[in-house]
Amino acid sequence: MSMIRPIFYTKTGCPWCAEAREVLDRESIAYDEKVVTGNDELFAEMEKLSGQTKAPVLDWSGEILADFGAAELVPFLARVNAK
């Protein structure tokens, strides 16, 4: 069975992005990271998905979690059945 990898939008130097990356890596969740810093096209894509300009943003097959930290990520992962 093929699993679609979530898209993880981040900004360079973002402490919340680093924290979220640590959680995803610790849980062995593969993802495609898109760094929006300095990339207007990716930044616009992130903003269109989330309705805001803050990172991180996680797109899990259309389920969007935006501007979050580990406290919001863990229950989100449980809700989307990440494991």
A tleap script that builds the chain and sets N, CA, C and O, in Angstrom:
source leaprc.protein.ff14SB
mol = sequence {
  NMET SER MET ILE ARG PRO ILE PHE TYR THR
  LYS THR GLY CYS PRO TRP CYS ALA GLU ALA
  ARG GLU VAL LEU ASP ARG GLU SER ILE ALA
  TYR ASP GLU LYS VAL VAL THR GLY ASN ASP
  GLU LEU PHE ALA GLU MET GLU LYS LEU SER
  GLY GLN THR LYS ALA PRO VAL LEU ASP TRP
  SER GLY GLU ILE LEU ALA ASP PHE GLY ALA
  ALA GLU LEU VAL PRO PHE LEU ALA ARG VAL
  ASN ALA CLYS
}
set mol.1.N position { 0.843 -1.190 0.000 }
set mol.1.CA position { 0.000 0.000 0.000 }
set mol.1.C position { 0.881 1.243 0.000 }
set mol.1.O position { 1.805 1.355 0.805 }
set mol.2.N position { 0.600 2.155 -0.884 }
set mol.2.CA position { 1.376 3.381 -1.002 }
set mol.2.C position { 0.774 4.456 -0.098 }
set mol.2.O position { -0.429 4.718 -0.128 }
set mol.3.N position { 1.627 5.056 0.690 }
set mol.3.CA position { 1.164 6.112 1.588 }
set mol.3.C position { 1.615 7.461 1.046 }
set mol.3.O position { 2.784 7.649 0.711 }
set mol.4.N position { 0.692 8.380 0.965 }
set mol.4.CA position { 1.035 9.723 0.520 }
set mol.4.C position { 1.775 10.432 1.643 }
set mol.4.O position { 1.332 10.457 2.790 }
set mol.5.N position { 2.920 11.008 1.277 }
set mol.5.CA position { 3.723 11.713 2.281 }
set mol.5.C position { 3.148 13.112 2.503 }
set mol.5.O position { 2.808 13.808 1.546 }
set mol.6.N position { 3.043 13.519 3.769 }
set mol.6.CA position { 2.563 14.875 4.048 }
set mol.6.C position { 3.576 15.901 3.554 }
set mol.6.O position { 4.770 15.620 3.447 }
set mol.7.N position { 3.075 17.087 3.259 }
set mol.7.CA position { 3.935 18.195 2.858 }
set mol.7.C position { 4.103 19.101 4.062 }
set mol.7.O position { 3.131 19.525 4.688 }
set mol.8.N position { 5.350 19.384 4.370 }
set mol.8.CA position { 5.722 20.136 5.560 }
set mol.8.C position { 6.380 21.444 5.108 }
set mol.8.O position { 7.518 21.447 4.639 }
set mol.9.N position { 5.649 22.554 5.257 }
set mol.9.CA position { 6.147 23.875 4.865 }
set mol.9.C position { 6.870 24.495 6.054 }
set mol.9.O position { 6.328 24.562 7.157 }
set mol.10.N position { 8.094 24.947 5.820 }
set mol.10.CA position { 8.898 25.514 6.901 }
set mol.10.C position { 9.561 26.814 6.463 }
set mol.10.O position { 9.615 27.145 5.278 }
set mol.11.N position { 10.063 27.538 7.462 }
set mol.11.CA position { 10.874 28.734 7.228 }
set mol.11.C position { 12.238 28.502 7.871 }
set mol.11.O position { 12.345 27.859 8.915 }
set mol.12.N position { 13.254 29.024 7.245 }
set mol.12.CA position { 14.618 28.929 7.770 }
set mol.12.C position { 14.703 29.614 9.132 }
set mol.12.O position { 14.233 30.740 9.294 }
set mol.13.N position { 15.299 28.939 10.102 }
set mol.13.CA position { 15.501 29.521 11.424 }
set mol.13.C position { 14.275 29.524 12.319 }
set mol.13.O position { 14.311 30.106 13.403 }
set mol.14.N position { 13.208 28.899 11.900 }
set mol.14.CA position { 11.957 28.874 12.662 }
set mol.14.C position { 12.045 27.823 13.770 }
set mol.14.O position { 12.167 26.636 13.470 }
set mol.15.N position { 11.987 28.229 15.047 }
set mol.15.CA position { 12.097 27.251 16.130 }
set mol.15.C position { 10.914 26.283 16.194 }
set mol.15.O position { 11.088 25.129 16.587 }
set mol.16.N position { 9.715 26.733 15.815 }
set mol.16.CA position { 8.553 25.842 15.815 }
set mol.16.C position { 8.672 24.802 14.710 }
set mol.16.O position { 8.238 23.661 14.865 }
set mol.17.N position { 9.270 25.213 13.591 }
set mol.17.CA position { 9.501 24.272 12.483 }
set mol.17.C position { 10.490 23.193 12.922 }
set mol.17.O position { 10.293 22.011 12.640 }
set mol.18.N position { 11.550 23.604 13.609 }
set mol.18.CA position { 12.552 22.644 14.091 }
set mol.18.C position { 11.921 21.673 15.094 }
set mol.18.O position { 12.200 20.475 15.061 }
set mol.19.N position { 11.075 22.193 15.980 }
set mol.19.CA position { 10.405 21.356 16.974 }
set mol.19.C position { 9.483 20.343 16.286 }
set mol.19.O position { 9.457 19.169 16.654 }
set mol.20.N position { 8.736 20.806 15.294 }
set mol.20.CA position { 7.833 19.913 14.566 }
set mol.20.C position { 8.626 18.856 13.796 }
set mol.20.O position { 8.231 17.691 13.759 }
set mol.21.N position { 9.734 19.255 13.185 }
set mol.21.CA position { 10.594 18.319 12.463 }
set mol.21.C position { 11.087 17.222 13.398 }
set mol.21.O position { 11.118 16.052 13.018 }
set mol.22.N position { 11.471 17.591 14.614 }
set mol.22.CA position { 11.931 16.614 15.608 }
set mol.22.C position { 10.831 15.601 15.939 }
set mol.22.O position { 11.102 14.404 16.039 }
set mol.23.N position { 9.603 16.071 16.109 }
set mol.23.CA position { 8.484 15.173 16.413 }
set mol.23.C position { 8.243 14.217 15.244 }
set mol.23.O position { 8.103 13.011 15.449 }
set mol.24.N position { 8.194 14.745 14.029 }
set mol.24.CA position { 7.961 13.898 12.859 }
set mol.24.C position { 9.066 12.860 12.704 }
set mol.24.O position { 8.797 11.692 12.423 }
set mol.25.N position { 10.307 13.293 12.889 }
set mol.25.CA position { 11.435 12.366 12.765 }
set mol.25.C position { 11.410 11.311 13.869 }
set mol.25.O position { 11.665 10.134 13.615 }
set mol.26.N position { 11.104 11.732 15.083 }
set mol.26.CA position { 11.048 10.801 16.217 }
set mol.26.C position { 9.967 9.739 16.000 }
set mol.26.O position { 10.131 8.587 16.401 }
set mol.27.N position { 8.870 10.134 15.368 }
set mol.27.CA position { 7.763 9.218 15.093 }
set mol.27.C position { 7.964 8.442 13.788 }
set mol.27.O position { 7.094 7.678 13.371 }
set mol.28.N position { 9.121 8.647 13.149 }
set mol.28.CA position { 9.453 7.981 11.873 }
set mol.28.C position { 8.404 8.247 10.796 }
set mol.28.O position { 8.026 7.349 10.043 }
set mol.29.N position { 7.943 9.492 10.737 }
set mol.29.CA position { 6.977 9.897 9.726 }
set mol.29.C position { 7.739 10.583 8.595 }
set mol.29.O position { 8.362 11.627 8.791 }
set mol.30.N position { 7.680 9.985 7.424 }
set mol.30.CA position { 8.326 10.573 6.250 }
set mol.30.C position { 7.474 11.735 5.745 }
set mol.30.O position { 6.245 11.680 5.798 }
set mol.31.N position { 8.126 12.776 5.260 }
set mol.31.CA position { 7.424 13.955 4.768 }
set mol.31.C position { 8.254 14.610 3.684 }
set mol.31.O position { 9.458 14.377 3.579 }
set mol.32.N position { 7.602 15.425 2.886 }
set mol.32.CA position { 8.287 16.240 1.886 }
set mol.32.C position { 8.334 17.658 2.432 }
set mol.32.O position { 7.298 18.299 2.609 }
set mol.33.N position { 9.537 18.140 2.698 }
set mol.33.CA position { 9.696 19.479 3.264 }
set mol.33.C position { 9.848 20.503 2.157 }
set mol.33.O position { 10.618 20.312 1.216 }
set mol.34.N position { 9.108 21.589 2.280 }
set mol.34.CA position { 9.198 22.719 1.355 }
set mol.34.C position { 9.577 23.947 2.175 }
set mol.34.O position { 8.789 24.433 2.986 }
set mol.35.N position { 10.781 24.435 1.955 }
set mol.35.CA position { 11.260 25.623 2.658 }
set mol.35.C position { 10.783 26.846 1.876 }
set mol.35.O position { 11.175 27.051 0.727 }
set mol.36.N position { 9.940 27.647 2.505 }
set mol.36.CA position { 9.320 28.783 1.822 }
set mol.36.C position { 10.177 30.047 1.878 }
set mol.36.O position { 9.937 30.990 1.124 }
set mol.37.N position { 11.161 30.072 2.753 }
set mol.37.CA position { 12.025 31.240 2.878 }
set mol.37.C position { 12.727 31.505 1.549 }
set mol.37.O position { 13.441 30.644 1.034 }
set mol.38.N position { 12.524 32.690 1.004 }
set mol.38.CA position { 13.171 33.074 -0.243 }
set mol.38.C position { 12.557 32.465 -1.491 }
set mol.38.O position { 13.103 32.618 -2.584 }
set mol.39.N position { 11.434 31.778 -1.351 }
set mol.39.CA position { 10.778 31.165 -2.501 }
set mol.39.C position { 9.335 31.661 -2.550 }
set mol.39.O position { 8.461 31.135 -1.862 }
set mol.40.N position { 9.102 32.673 -3.368 }
set mol.40.CA position { 7.779 33.306 -3.425 }
set mol.40.C position { 6.683 32.330 -3.848 }
set mol.40.O position { 5.559 32.406 -3.351 }
set mol.41.N position { 7.001 31.419 -4.759 }
set mol.41.CA position { 6.000 30.464 -5.233 }
set mol.41.C position { 5.566 29.519 -4.113 }
set mol.41.O position { 4.370 29.301 -3.916 }
set mol.42.N position { 6.535 28.953 -3.375 }
set mol.42.CA position { 6.200 28.057 -2.268 }
set mol.42.C position { 5.509 28.812 -1.136 }
set mol.42.O position { 4.597 28.287 -0.499 }
set mol.43.N position { 5.946 30.045 -0.889 }
set mol.43.CA position { 5.321 30.865 0.150 }
set mol.43.C position { 3.847 31.101 -0.187 }
set mol.43.O position { 2.983 30.990 0.684 }
set mol.44.N position { 3.559 31.429 -1.454 }
set mol.44.CA position { 2.175 31.656 -1.884 }
set mol.44.C position { 1.360 30.369 -1.771 }
set mol.44.O position { 0.187 30.407 -1.401 }
set mol.45.N position { 1.978 29.234 -2.089 }
set mol.45.CA position { 1.308 27.932 -1.970 }
set mol.45.C position { 0.931 27.657 -0.516 }
set mol.45.O position { -0.186 27.226 -0.228 }
set mol.46.N position { 1.866 27.909 0.395 }
set mol.46.CA position { 1.617 27.710 1.825 }
set mol.46.C position { 0.503 28.643 2.304 }
set mol.46.O position { -0.395 28.225 3.035 }
set mol.47.N position { 0.570 29.898 1.891 }
set mol.47.CA position { -0.423 30.883 2.317 }
set mol.47.C position { -1.823 30.517 1.798 }
set mol.47.O position { -2.812 30.677 2.513 }
set mol.48.N position { -1.900 30.028 0.560 }
set mol.48.CA position { -3.188 29.639 -0.005 }
set mol.48.C position { -3.782 28.455 0.765 }
set mol.48.O position { -4.984 28.425 1.028 }
set mol.49.N position { -2.944 27.487 1.124 }
set mol.49.CA position { -3.415 26.312 1.865 }
set mol.49.C position { -3.893 26.660 3.271 }
set mol.49.O position { -4.940 26.199 3.725 }
set mol.50.N position { -3.095 27.487 3.946 }
set mol.50.CA position { -3.341 27.732 5.372 }
set mol.50.C position { -4.123 29.009 5.662 }
set mol.50.O position { -4.689 29.164 6.744 }
set mol.51.N position { -4.153 29.918 4.698 }
set mol.51.CA position { -4.821 31.192 4.924 }
set mol.51.C position { -4.006 32.156 5.762 }
set mol.51.O position { -4.533 33.147 6.266 }
set mol.52.N position { -2.721 31.870 5.912 }
set mol.52.CA position { -1.857 32.748 6.706 }
set mol.52.C position { -0.410 32.648 6.223 }
set mol.52.O position { -0.082 31.853 5.343 }
set mol.53.N position { 0.443 33.478 6.823 }
set mol.53.CA position { 1.844 33.542 6.401 }
set mol.53.C position { 2.794 32.903 7.408 }
set mol.53.O position { 4.010 32.944 7.217 }
set mol.54.N position { 2.266 32.322 8.462 }
set mol.54.CA position { 3.116 31.749 9.514 }
set mol.54.C position { 3.399 30.276 9.244 }
set mol.54.O position { 2.565 29.550 8.703 }
set mol.55.N position { 4.590 29.860 9.633 }
set mol.55.CA position { 5.010 28.458 9.513 }
set mol.55.C position { 5.236 27.920 10.920 }
set mol.55.O position { 5.434 28.694 11.857 }
set mol.56.N position { 5.207 26.617 11.073 }
set mol.56.CA position { 5.081 25.587 10.055 }
set mol.56.C position { 3.631 25.355 9.643 }
set mol.56.O position { 2.687 25.728 10.339 }
set mol.57.N position { 3.499 24.720 8.475 }
set mol.57.CA position { 2.212 24.263 7.976 }
set mol.57.C position { 2.410 22.817 7.531 }
set mol.57.O position { 3.386 22.494 6.854 }
set mol.58.N position { 1.482 21.958 7.915 }
set mol.58.CA position { 1.527 20.562 7.520 }
set mol.58.C position { 0.261 20.246 6.737 }
set mol.58.O position { -0.852 20.465 7.215 }
set mol.59.N position { 0.445 19.729 5.527 }
set mol.59.CA position { -0.672 19.323 4.671 }
set mol.59.C position { -0.656 17.805 4.615 }
set mol.59.O position { 0.203 17.207 3.967 }
set mol.60.N position { -1.610 17.189 5.296 }
set mol.60.CA position { -1.702 15.734 5.358 }
set mol.60.C position { -2.902 15.320 4.520 }
set mol.60.O position { -4.010 15.184 5.038 }
set mol.61.N position { -2.682 15.122 3.235 }
set mol.61.CA position { -3.747 14.721 2.303 }
set mol.61.C position { -4.963 15.642 2.400 }
set mol.61.O position { -6.106 15.185 2.421 }
set mol.62.N position { -4.696 16.936 2.458 }
set mol.62.CA position { -5.781 17.911 2.517 }
set mol.62.C position { -6.177 18.350 3.913 }
set mol.62.O position { -6.883 19.346 4.069 }
set mol.63.N position { -5.740 17.632 4.923 }
set mol.63.CA position { -5.941 18.064 6.318 }
set mol.63.C position { -4.811 19.030 6.640 }
set mol.63.O position { -3.640 18.657 6.567 }
set mol.64.N position { -5.144 20.263 6.995 }
set mol.64.CA position { -4.133 21.298 7.186 }
set mol.64.C position { -3.985 21.631 8.666 }
set mol.64.O position { -4.964 21.870 9.374 }
set mol.65.N position { -2.728 21.638 9.110 }
set mol.65.CA position { -2.388 22.124 10.453 }
set mol.65.C position { -1.416 23.271 10.243 }
set mol.65.O position { -0.350 23.088 9.653 }
set mol.66.N position { -1.783 24.460 10.726 }
set mol.66.CA position { -0.987 25.649 10.460 }
set mol.66.C position { -0.543 26.334 11.741 }
set mol.66.O position { -1.236 26.315 12.758 }
set mol.67.N position { 0.642 26.944 11.659 }
set mol.67.CA position { 1.179 27.747 12.763 }
set mol.67.C position { 1.069 26.982 14.076 }
set mol.67.O position { 0.338 27.386 14.980 }
set mol.68.N position { 1.802 25.872 14.174 }
set mol.68.CA position { 1.642 24.963 15.296 }
set mol.68.C position { 2.976 24.635 15.953 }
set mol.68.O position { 4.050 24.880 15.404 }
set mol.69.N position { 2.864 24.074 17.145 }
set mol.69.CA position { 4.006 23.524 17.862 }
set mol.69.C position { 3.724 22.067 18.164 }
set mol.69.O position { 2.712 21.516 17.731 }
set mol.70.N position { 4.626 21.446 18.911 }
set mol.70.CA position { 4.495 20.021 19.226 }
set mol.70.C position { 3.184 19.717 19.945 }
set mol.70.O position { 2.598 18.656 19.731 }
set mol.71.N position { 2.715 20.629 20.791 }
set mol.71.CA position { 1.484 20.403 21.559 }
set mol.71.C position { 0.272 20.228 20.640 }
set mol.71.O position { -0.654 19.490 20.976 }
set mol.72.N position { 0.268 20.896 19.491 }
set mol.72.CA position { -0.826 20.749 18.532 }
set mol.72.C position { -0.562 19.608 17.545 }
set mol.72.O position { -1.498 18.983 17.045 }
set mol.73.N position { 0.719 19.342 17.270 }
set mol.73.CA position { 1.067 18.331 16.272 }
set mol.73.C position { 0.722 16.917 16.725 }
set mol.73.O position { 0.205 16.129 15.934 }
set mol.74.N position { 0.994 16.589 17.963 }
set mol.74.CA position { 0.775 15.221 18.450 }
set mol.74.C position { -0.698 14.804 18.315 }
set mol.74.O position { -0.966 13.734 17.768 }
set mol.75.N position { -1.655 15.600 18.789 }
set mol.75.CA position { -3.053 15.196 18.602 }
set mol.75.C position { -3.486 15.195 17.130 }
set mol.75.O position { -4.323 14.387 16.731 }
set mol.76.N position { -2.925 16.086 16.339 }
set mol.76.CA position { -3.228 16.110 14.903 }
set mol.76.C position { -2.792 14.784 14.256 }
set mol.76.O position { -3.538 14.197 13.472 }
set mol.77.N position { -1.591 14.323 14.589 }
set mol.77.CA position { -1.088 13.066 14.040 }
set mol.77.C position { -1.990 11.896 14.442 }
set mol.77.O position { -2.237 10.995 13.641 }
set mol.78.N position { -2.472 11.915 15.671 }
set mol.78.CA position { -3.391 10.861 16.115 }
set mol.78.C position { -4.698 10.923 15.322 }
set mol.78.O position { -5.255 9.889 14.954 }
set mol.79.N position { -5.180 12.133 15.061 }
set mol.79.CA position { -6.449 12.313 14.350 }
set mol.79.C position { -6.363 11.838 12.908 }
set mol.79.O position { -7.324 11.274 12.385 }
set mol.80.N position { -5.203 12.063 12.248 }
set mol.80.CA position { -5.068 11.653 10.840 }
set mol.80.C position { -4.529 10.225 10.726 }
set mol.80.O position { -4.197 9.764 9.634 }
set mol.81.N position { -4.448 9.529 11.866 }
set mol.81.CA position { -3.972 8.146 11.879 }
set mol.81.C position { -2.585 8.009 11.253 }
set mol.81.O position { -2.364 7.168 10.382 }
set mol.82.N position { -1.656 8.851 11.711 }
set mol.82.CA position { -0.306 8.866 11.162 }
set mol.82.C position { 0.454 7.571 11.454 }
set mol.82.O position { 1.414 7.244 10.757 }
set mol.83.N position { 0.029 6.842 12.477 }
set mol.83.CA position { 0.741 5.603 12.843 }
set mol.83.C position { -0.114 4.400 12.550 }
set mol.83.O position { 0.310 3.269 12.789 }
savepdb mol mol.pdb
quit
